[in-house]
Amino acid sequence: MFYPLLTLPSPPSPIIFEAGPFALRYYGLCIALGIAAGTWLTSRELGRKGYDPALALDALFFTVPLGFIGARAYHVATDYDLYAGDPFPGVFAVWNGGLGIYGAVIGGFIGVLIFARVRGISPLVFADAAAPGLILAQTVGRWGNYFNQELFGRPSNLPWAIEIAPENRPADFADATAFHPTFLYESMWNLLVCLVLLWVVRHFADRLKNGDILLLYVSLYSVGRFFVEALRVDPAFLIGNFRGNLFVASILALTFALIFFLRHSGPRRKAGSRE
């Protein structure tokens, strides 16, 4: 049993305000703010590469819908037990949380492929410009879990542990009052990854190949997600005795890192040559 002396308080309600059937939720606001921040950074990266910055806004009509579909589909597919008893409308209630980032990346990349085909640009060039913006969007959007009091970690008595209301605590930890704020850990890691990607882009531009920043994004994000996932206690799909996302994150981190290093393991090409 944990009795921390100092903790981070959780909000009393996930709803900002209600007007009849309409309810504005912090979760949706955080997602919207994340998309806005990510679009802004993507537009700057496109401009730096010599492309029209407005492409970042145009691409939203392709990437956001497919990204949301992919994110929700991944979550529902991997946590279907949460919805098996009441699949409709539960599987569509995204305002209650439940978006899988790996599904969002897959869906969003499909959107990038379609958008790039329509606009006649390289999908890998666009994906590289969008990767720092995407991880920035995750940095902001992850705070929606704070307002929903979800996706926290094991009980903790650390000063930055977060208070969780009794109705939101797992049955196995009903007597605990404060938990690891894994949403905060992941948000901080995401911001660090964003800064690393921007630093790599600016310091190794002559050595990068198209698609490298996308590879680094998936690998670096997955490293942080692995350690965060190891702390979480929320229900999750299992692969053997392991949380499924632990397995997914480890495979993606290693696979994308290996692809990146294999792309650069041969003789160095002359400056200006790209793939």
C-alpha positions in Angstrom: 0.0 0.0 0.0 1.3 3.4 -1.0 0.8 6.7 0.9 2.9 9.3 -1.0 3.5 12.6 0.7 3.4 14.6 -2.6 1.7 13.6 -5.8 0.4 15.1 -9.1 -3.4 15.6 -8.8 -5.6 14.3 -11.5 -8.4 16.4 -13.0 -11.9 16.0 -11.4 -13.5 15.5 -14.8 -12.4 14.6 -18.4 -15.0 17.0 -19.7 -14.3 20.8 -20.2 -18.0 21.7 -20.6 -21.3 20.3 -21.8 -24.1 21.9 -23.8 -27.0 19.5 -24.3 -25.7 16.3 -26.0 -22.5 18.0 -26.9 -19.5 17.6 -24.6 -16.0 19.1 -25.2 -13.4 16.7 -23.7 -9.8 17.4 -22.8 -8.8 14.2 -24.6 -10.1 15.5 -27.9 -8.6 18.9 -27.3 -5.2 17.4 -26.7 -5.4 15.4 -29.9 -6.5 18.6 -31.8 -3.6 20.6 -30.3 -1.2 17.8 -31.1 -2.3 17.8 -34.7 -1.9 21.5 -35.0 1.6 21.4 -33.5 2.6 18.6 -35.7 1.3 20.3 -38.8 3.1 23.5 -38.0 6.4 21.7 -37.6 5.9 19.6 -40.7 5.2 22.8 -42.7 8.5 24.2 -41.5 10.4 21.0 -42.4 8.9 21.0 -45.9 9.8 24.6 -46.4 13.4 23.9 -45.3 13.5 21.1 -47.9 12.3 23.5 -50.6 8.7 22.3 -50.8 5.5 24.3 -50.4 4.8 24.5 -46.6 1.1 24.4 -47.4 1.5 20.7 -48.4 1.4 19.9 -44.6 -2.1 21.3 -44.3 -3.3 19.7 -47.5 -2.0 16.3 -46.4 -4.2 16.3 -43.3 -7.3 15.5 -45.5 -5.5 12.2 -46.3 -3.4 11.4 -43.2 -5.7 12.3 -40.3 -8.8 10.3 -41.3 -6.7 7.2 -42.2 -4.6 7.7 -39.2 -7.6 7.8 -36.9 -9.1 4.7 -38.6 -5.8 2.9 -38.2 -5.3 4.0 -34.6 -8.8 2.9 -33.6 -8.6 -0.4 -35.6 -5.3 -1.3 -33.9 -6.7 -0.6 -30.4 -10.0 -2.5 -31.0 -8.2 -5.4 -32.6 -5.7 -5.8 -29.8 -8.1 -5.0 -26.9 -11.3 -6.5 -28.3 -12.2 -8.0 -24.9 -13.1 -4.5 -23.8 -15.8 -4.3 -26.4 -16.9 -7.9 -26.9 -19.9 -7.5 -24.6 -21.0 -4.2 -26.1 -19.3 -3.8 -29.5 -21.7 -1.1 -30.8 -21.4 1.8 -30.3 -18.4 1.1 -28.0 -15.9 0.4 -30.8 -16.6 3.9 -32.2 -16.4 5.9 -28.9 -13.0 7.4 -29.5 -13.8 10.3 -27.1 -13.4 7.8 -24.2 -9.8 7.1 -25.3 -8.4 4.1 -27.1 -6.1 5.0 -30.0 -3.1 2.8 -30.9 -0.2 4.8 -32.1 1.2 2.0 -34.3 -2.1 1.8 -36.1 -2.1 5.5 -36.5 1.4 5.4 -38.1 0.3 2.7 -40.5 -2.9 4.4 -41.4 -1.2 7.8 -41.7 1.5 6.4 -43.9 -1.1 4.9 -46.2 -2.5 8.5 -46.3 1.0 9.8 -47.2 1.3 7.3 -50.0 -2.0 8.4 -51.5 -1.3 12.1 -51.0 2.2 11.8 -52.5 0.7 10.0 -55.5 -1.9 12.7 -56.0 0.6 15.6 -55.6 3.5 13.9 -57.4 6.1 14.0 -54.6 8.2 11.4 -53.0 6.3 9.7 -50.1 9.6 9.1 -48.3 10.6 12.8 -48.6 7.3 13.8 -47.2 7.4 11.1 -44.4 10.8 12.4 -43.4 9.5 15.9 -43.1 6.5 14.8 -41.2 8.2 12.5 -38.7 9.4 15.2 -36.3 5.9 16.8 -36.5 4.3 13.4 -35.8 6.3 12.8 -32.6 5.6 16.3 -31.5 1.9 15.7 -32.0 2.2 12.6 -29.8 4.0 14.7 -27.2 1.0 16.9 -26.9 -1.7 14.3 -27.5 -0.5 12.0 -24.8 -1.7 14.4 -22.2 -5.2 13.4 -23.1 -4.6 10.3 -21.1 -3.9 12.4 -18.0 -7.3 14.0 -18.2 -8.9 10.6 -18.8 -7.0 9.1 -15.8 -5.8 6.2 -18.0 -2.6 4.4 -19.1 -0.8 4.9 -15.9 1.8 2.6 -14.4 2.4 0.7 -11.2 1.8 2.2 -7.8 4.4 4.6 -6.8 5.4 6.9 -3.9 7.6 9.1 -5.9 7.0 12.9 -5.7 5.7 13.0 -9.3 3.3 10.0 -8.9 -0.2 10.8 -10.1 -3.3 10.4 -8.0 -6.0 8.2 -9.6 -9.6 8.2 -8.5 -10.8 4.9 -7.0 -13.2 4.2 -9.9 -10.3 4.3 -12.4 -7.9 2.1 -10.5 -7.3 -1.5 -11.5 -8.9 -4.0 -9.2 -5.5 -5.4 -8.2 -4.4 -2.0 -7.0 -7.6 -0.7 -5.4 -5.8 0.3 -2.2 -3.1 2.3 -3.9 -3.7 6.0 -4.4 -0.8 7.1 -6.7 0.8 5.6 -9.7 3.6 6.1 -12.2 2.5 8.8 -14.7 3.5 6.8 -17.7 1.8 9.2 -20.0 4.2 11.9 -18.7 7.2 9.6 -19.2 6.1 8.9 -22.8 5.4 12.5 -23.5 8.9 13.6 -22.3 10.5 10.8 -24.3 8.6 11.9 -27.4 9.8 15.4 -27.0 13.4 14.2 -26.7 13.0 12.1 -29.9 11.6 15.1 -31.7 14.6 17.2 -30.8 17.0 14.3 -31.8 15.3 14.0 -35.2 15.6 17.7 -35.8 19.2 17.7 -34.8 20.1 14.7 -37.0 18.3 16.3 -40.0 20.4 19.5 -39.6 23.7 18.0 -38.8 23.8 15.0 -41.2 21.8 16.2 -44.1 24.5 15.2 -46.6 24.6 11.6 -45.3 20.9 10.9 -45.0 18.9 8.9 -47.4 15.2 9.4 -48.1 13.3 7.5 -45.4 16.1 7.6 -42.8 14.2 10.0 -40.5 11.1 7.8 -40.7 13.2 4.8 -39.7 14.8 6.7 -36.8 11.4 7.9 -35.6 9.9 4.4 -35.5 13.0 2.9 -33.8 13.5 5.6 -31.2 9.9 6.0 -30.3 9.6 2.2 -29.9 12.6 2.2 -27.5 10.9 4.6 -25.2 7.5 2.8 -25.6 9.1 -0.5 -24.5 10.2 0.9 -21.2 7.0 2.8 -20.6 4.9 -0.3 -21.5 6.9 -2.3 -18.9 5.5 0.0 -16.2 1.9 0.0 -17.3 -0.8 -1.9 -15.5 -3.8 -1.3 -17.7 -5.4 -4.2 -19.5 -3.5 -5.2 -22.6 -3.4 -8.0 -25.2 -0.9 -10.7 -24.4 1.6 -12.6 -26.5 2.5 -15.5 -24.3 3.0 -14.0 -20.9 4.1 -10.6 -22.2 2.1 -7.5 -22.9 1.7 -7.4 -26.7 3.0 -3.9 -27.1 6.2 -4.8 -25.3 6.8 -7.4 -28.1 5.7 -5.0 -30.9 7.8 -2.2 -29.6 10.9 -4.4 -29.2 10.6 -5.9 -32.7 10.0 -2.5 -34.3 12.9 -0.8 -32.4 15.3 -3.5 -33.5 14.1 -4.0 -37.0 14.0 -0.3 -38.0 17.3 0.3 -36.4 18.8 -2.6 -38.3 17.3 -1.4 -41.6 18.8 2.1 -40.9 22.3 0.7 -40.2 22.2 -1.7 -43.1 21.4 1.3 -45.4 24.5 3.0 -44.3 26.8 0.0 -43.8 28.2 0.0 -47.4 30.7 2.4 -49.0 29.6 6.0 -48.6 28.1 7.6 -51.7 29.2 10.8 -53.1 27.6 14.0 -51.8 24.3 14.7 -53.5 23.4 11.1 -54.3 20.1 10.0 -52.7 17.9 6.9 -52.6 
